[in-house]
Amino acid sequence: MKSTVIAKAIFILGILTTSVMITENQSVNAKGKYEKMNRLYDTNKLHQYYSGPSYELTNVSGQSQGYYDSNVLLFNQQNQKFQVFLLGKDENKYKEKTHGLDVFAVPELVDLDGRIFSVSG
């Protein structure tokens, strides 16, 4: 082979390698920026959620009701209607005991009738 052919091949190989490295670097940077932006969004949403309105209720009496595969605790307190969806260990724990409960509720949804929906945790 002539030295010019070898030089051209090396030159082209160098260009291809450089462009692959630049493209890969740009995608890694974009992924990092996206993850940082996503993390910031999640942090802001959590801050909004936990600094929003909440209800700390004592000596609540309500009614336990099955709802599909979960259990819902229905009660009225402070002129508000609450529906707390019970999940995990709370699901069976409050099927029997529905009087004298202390409830901390963060509204997940408020419907047009003013009912407050929350999820146990």
trRosetta pair geometry for C-beta under 8 A, 3 or more apart (Angstrom, degrees):
i j d omega theta_ij theta_ji phi_ij phi_ji
1 5 5.1 -110 -177 74 102 128
1 6 5.6 109 122 -50 125 97
2 5 4.8 96 62 3 84 101
2 6 7.2 -154 96 -2 46 87
3 6 5.5 -54 -148 40 39 113
3 7 6.1 43 152 -24 69 106
4 7 5.5 -52 -144 37 32 114
4 8 6.3 34 155 -20 65 104
5 8 5.8 -52 -148 35 30 111
5 9 6.4 31 152 -20 63 106
6 9 5.7 -54 -148 36 31 113
6 10 6.4 30 154 -17 65 106
7 10 5.8 -54 -147 37 30 110
7 11 6.2 34 152 -22 64 108
8 11 5.5 -55 -147 36 31 115
8 12 6.3 29 156 -16 66 106
9 12 5.9 -54 -146 38 29 108
9 13 6.2 30 154 -19 63 109
10 13 5.6 -55 -145 39 30 113
10 14 6.3 36 153 -23 63 105
11 14 5.7 -55 -152 33 28 114
11 15 6.7 27 151 -18 63 104
12 15 5.7 -52 -150 34 34 111
12 16 6.4 32 153 -17 66 106
13 16 5.8 -54 -147 38 31 111
13 17 6.2 31 155 -19 65 108
14 17 5.8 -56 -144 37 28 110
14 18 6.2 27 158 -18 64 109
15 18 5.9 -58 -147 37 28 110
15 19 6.3 24 158 -16 64 108
16 19 6.0 -58 -147 37 28 107
16 20 6.4 28 156 -19 64 107
17 20 5.9 -56 -150 35 30 110
17 21 6.4 27 154 -17 65 107
18 21 5.7 -57 -148 37 31 110
18 22 6.3 30 155 -19 66 106
19 22 5.7 -51 -143 37 33 111
19 23 6.2 33 157 -19 65 107
20 23 5.9 -56 -146 38 29 110
20 24 6.2 27 156 -18 64 109
21 24 5.8 -56 -144 39 28 110
21 25 6.2 31 156 -21 64 109
22 25 5.7 -56 -147 36 28 112
22 26 6.4 29 155 -20 64 106
23 26 5.8 -55 -150 34 30 111
23 27 6.6 25 155 -15 64 105
24 27 5.9 -57 -150 37 32 107
24 28 6.4 32 153 -18 66 106
25 28 5.8 -55 -148 36 31 111
25 29 6.4 31 154 -18 65 106
26 29 5.7 -54 -147 38 32 111
26 30 6.3 33 154 -20 65 106
27 30 5.6 -50 -144 36 34 113
27 31 6.3 37 154 -22 64 104
28 31 5.7 -53 -149 34 31 112
28 32 6.5 32 152 -19 63 105
29 32 5.6 -54 -149 36 32 113
29 33 6.4 31 154 -17 66 105
30 33 5.8 -54 -147 37 31 110
30 34 6.2 33 153 -21 65 107
31 34 5.7 -54 -147 36 30 113
31 35 6.3 30 155 -18 65 106
32 35 5.8 -54 -146 36 29 109
32 36 6.3 29 155 -18 64 107
33 36 5.7 -55 -147 37 31 111
33 37 6.2 29 155 -18 65 108
34 37 5.8 -57 -146 39 29 110
34 38 6.1 31 154 -21 65 109
35 38 5.6 -54 -144 38 30 113
35 39 6.2 32 155 -21 64 106
36 39 5.8 -53 -147 35 29 112
36 40 6.4 30 153 -19 63 106
37 40 5.7 -54 -149 36 31 113
37 41 6.4 34 151 -20 64 105
38 41 5.7 -53 -149 35 31 113
38 42 6.4 30 153 -17 65 106
39 42 5.7 -53 -147 37 31 111
39 43 6.3 33 153 -21 64 106
40 43 5.7 -53 -146 36 30 113
40 44 6.4 30 155 -18 64 106
41 44 5.9 -57 -151 37 29 110
41 45 6.4 28 153 -18 65 107
42 45 5.7 -55 -147 37 31 111
42 46 6.3 31 155 -18 65 106
43 46 5.9 -55 -148 37 30 110
43 47 6.4 31 153 -19 64 107
44 47 5.6 -54 -147 37 32 113
44 48 6.3 35 153 -21 65 105
45 48 5.6 -52 -148 36 32 114
45 49 6.2 34 153 -23 65 106
46 49 5.6 -53 -145 34 31 114
46 50 6.2 11 164 -3 67 110
47 50 6.4 -65 -141 46 25 96
47 51 5.8 4 167 -2 65 118
48 51 6.4 -70 -136 47 19 96
48 52 6.2 37 158 -46 60 106
49 52 5.9 -52 -158 9 23 119
49 106 7.0 58 172 166 84 143
50 106 7.7 -48 -107 -119 47 150
52 106 6.9 91 78 -160 105 100
52 107 7.5 -102 128 52 124 92
53 106 7.8 144 95 -144 54 64
53 107 6.2 13 84 16 102 117
54 104 6.7 8 169 -176 118 84
54 105 6.7 168 -164 86 72 46
54 106 4.8 -34 -109 -95 95 72
54 107 7.7 -153 -103 -1 45 73
55 77 7.5 125 171 94 138 124
55 78 7.3 -154 -142 33 123 143
55 80 7.6 -129 -98 71 155 153
55 82 7.6 -125 73 -92 156 135
55 103 7.3 5 109 110 100 96
55 104 7.2 168 88 -153 56 40
55 105 4.6 -6 57 57 103 95
55 106 7.9 -172 22 -74 71 30
55 107 7.7 75 -7 -42 105 86
55 116 7.5 84 -6 124 142 164
56 102 8.0 -1 -177 -178 75 90
56 103 7.7 176 -152 93 35 53
56 104 5.2 -3 -108 -108 72 80
57 60 5.0 56 128 -59 120 122
57 77 5.0 37 -136 148 144 162
57 78 7.3 -126 -103 -11 111 113
57 102 7.0 173 93 -157 57 48
57 103 4.5 -4 60 60 104 94
57 104 7.6 -176 24 -78 68 34
57 105 7.1 8 5 6 112 106
58 102 5.1 -6 -117 -113 65 85
58 103 8.0 -161 -73 26 27 64
59 100 5.7 -30 -134 -132 63 53
59 101 7.6 111 -143 53 13 38
59 102 7.4 17 -32 -78 39 67
60 75 5.3 71 177 151 109 165
60 77 5.7 -47 -116 -70 104 140
60 100 7.7 53 54 157 44 4
60 101 4.6 -49 64 69 93 89
60 102 7.1 139 11 -95 99 19
60 103 5.1 -10 12 -1 154 118
61 75 6.6 156 91 -128 37 121
61 98 6.5 70 -161 133 62 76
61 99 4.5 10 -115 -120 97 70
61 100 7.0 30 -76 -27 83 43
61 101 7.4 143 -81 17 34 90
62 73 5.0 77 102 176 145 88
62 74 5.4 172 -176 82 109 43
62 75 3.0 -79 -91 -66 112 104
62 82 7.7 -72 -105 76 141 104
62 98 5.3 -110 71 -175 65 99
62 101 7.1 -43 14 30 104 134
63 73 7.5 152 75 -157 39 52
63 74 4.8 -20 61 62 91 100
63 75 7.1 159 14 -72 64 66
63 98 6.3 58 -102 -179 21 151
64 71 6.0 -7 -170 -179 99 111
64 72 7.4 150 -157 79 50 45
64 73 5.7 -25 -99 -101 67 68
64 74 7.8 -179 -83 19 18 77
64 94 6.0 175 -96 130 126 82
64 95 5.2 161 151 -133 159 43
64 96 7.9 -12 11 -17 159 16
64 98 5.2 -128 -25 -81 97 128
65 71 7.3 147 76 -162 36 63
65 72 5.0 -28 68 65 89 94
65 73 7.9 159 21 -91 74 22
65 74 5.9 23 4 -8 121 116
66 70 7.8 153 -158 89 57 36
66 71 6.0 -44 -104 -106 51 65
66 72 7.6 97 -166 18 4 83
67 70 5.5 -24 72 73 88 82
67 71 6.9 133 23 -124 83 14
67 72 4.5 48 -11 -18 131 117
67 85 7.1 -86 65 -119 140 92
70 85 5.7 30 130 -169 144 95
70 86 6.4 168 173 69 98 62
70 87 6.2 -32 -135 -89 126 68
70 91 6.0 -107 -152 -120 70 118
71 85 7.7 132 80 -161 45 53
71 86 4.4 -29 80 59 95 116
71 90 8.0 -149 67 119 116 75
71 91 4.7 133 20 -158 114 72
71 92 7.5 146 -9 -67 152 35
71 94 7.0 164 121 76 136 91
71 95 6.0 -90 -137 -80 154 88
72 83 5.5 -9 -174 -170 119 92
72 84 6.8 149 -160 74 63 43
72 85 5.5 -32 -103 -101 81 56
72 86 6.8 -172 -92 7 24 85
73 82 7.7 -8 105 115 85 102
73 83 7.5 154 76 -156 49 42
73 84 4.5 -15 58 60 101 100
73 86 6.0 78 -19 -40 99 114
73 94 5.7 -30 -76 133 126 141
73 98 6.9 -177 -137 -128 99 94
73 101 7.8 -53 -172 65 150 172
73 103 7.9 -160 108 -105 143 136
74 81 7.7 -11 -165 -173 86 90
74 82 7.2 162 -151 88 41 63
74 83 5.6 -7 -101 -105 74 73
75 81 8.0 172 95 -153 34 52
75 82 5.3 -10 65 59 76 106
75 84 7.9 -6 22 5 99 106
75 103 7.7 169 54 -10 144 161
76 79 7.7 4 178 -123 97 16
76 80 6.9 167 -155 81 61 40
76 81 5.5 -29 -101 -100 80 62
76 82 7.2 172 -93 15 27 80
77 80 6.1 -26 72 59 60 88
77 82 6.4 -6 26 -5 100 125
77 103 7.8 167 9 55 163 130
80 114 6.9 -123 -135 149 72 103
80 116 5.8 15 168 -2 120 122
81 113 7.4 -17 47 120 138 106
81 114 6.7 99 31 102 97 85
81 115 4.5 -48 91 -111 110 78
81 116 6.9 161 86 19 54 73
82 103 7.6 116 134 133 164 156
82 105 6.2 -93 -144 -98 133 176
82 115 7.4 160 -94 -166 16 73
82 116 5.1 -26 -108 69 68 99
82 117 8.0 149 -162 -88 55 26
82 118 6.8 -18 -163 14 100 111
83 115 6.0 27 -4 170 108 117
83 116 7.2 174 27 86 67 49
83 117 5.1 -19 70 -108 100 70
83 118 7.4 159 85 27 52 65
84 103 6.8 -133 -48 -152 160 130
84 105 6.1 -108 -91 -106 115 118
84 117 7.9 157 -87 -161 34 45
84 118 4.9 -20 -111 72 77 96
84 119 7.3 154 -163 -102 65 14
84 120 5.8 74 165 -54 105 88
85 117 7.3 27 -18 -173 102 91
85 118 7.2 -161 21 95 74 44
85 119 4.8 -22 62 -113 105 69
85 120 6.6 -135 91 4 53 81
86 90 4.3 -132 -161 120 94 100
86 91 4.6 150 122 -96 99 48
86 93 7.6 -146 -172 50 134 87
86 94 5.7 -148 -107 49 157 121
86 120 4.8 26 -120 7 53 141
87 90 6.2 36 57 54 40 107
87 91 5.9 9 -139 -55 15 102
87 119 6.5 14 -6 -175 123 96
87 120 5.6 -175 27 65 76 93
87 121 7.5 12 55 -87 113 48
88 91 6.3 157 62 -10 27 99
88 120 7.5 -131 40 100 96 108
89 92 7.1 -64 -167 42 45 91
89 93 5.9 48 145 -31 74 121
90 93 5.2 -65 -137 39 36 119
90 94 6.0 4 179 1 75 111
90 120 4.4 -105 88 129 165 154
91 94 7.7 -99 -174 40 10 85
91 95 7.6 23 147 -44 53 102
92 95 5.6 -36 -154 -3 44 119
93 97 7.3 -37 153 40 67 110
94 97 5.8 -77 -128 70 55 79
94 98 6.5 94 179 -84 84 68
94 101 7.2 38 -128 -101 119 144
97 100 7.7 -66 -177 59 101 90
97 101 7.0 127 135 -73 98 101
98 101 7.1 -46 -161 -26 31 126
105 116 6.8 96 138 129 137 127
105 118 4.2 -148 -158 -20 98 172
106 118 6.0 129 61 -133 48 115
107 110 5.6 1 -172 -51 135 95
107 116 4.9 -82 -110 -154 101 104
107 117 7.1 77 -155 58 67 51
107 118 6.1 -80 -104 -75 31 94
108 117 5.3 -69 62 103 97 86
108 118 5.4 142 -4 -113 96 42
108 119 5.7 50 -41 -6 150 93
109 116 7.8 153 83 -157 49 44
109 117 4.3 -4 60 52 94 118
110 114 6.6 -14 -176 -146 101 35
110 115 7.0 167 -152 79 56 43
110 116 5.5 -19 -101 -101 83 64
110 117 7.3 -163 -77 17 34 78
111 114 7.2 -48 72 17 68 17
111 115 4.9 6 36 51 108 95
111 117 7.1 69 -27 -20 95 112
